[in-house]
Amino acid sequence: MGITTNEIQRVASLAKLRVEQSDVGELSSQLSKVLDLVNQLAEVDTDGVEPMVHAFELSNVLAIDHALASLPRGEVLMNAPSHDEECFRVPPVMG
């Protein structure tokens, strides 16, 4: 299944991408290969296979939080390029 030039231009427009006309041929070939692979997956018989969230059964994958003593404020601020007595100082990001 191929993808046409018009389809590539439409997808590019929807994605707000500028595609040079010289690149359309290569994109068509690459996207056609991707669509062929997706179509191969669609042919796989999945009757009787339950949908799953992960390929492996996982449970409680998050580590338990343990409260630990933090570094003294002065030691932390010593590593900052700019700071006052309490906080890191950073350049303003909004006018």
Buried (B, 14 or more C-beta within 10 A) or exposed (E): EEBEEEEBBEBBEEEEEEBEEEEBEEBBEEBBEEEEEEEEEEEEEEEEEEEEEEEEEEEEEEEEEEEEEEEEEEEEBEEEEEBEEEEEEEEEEEE
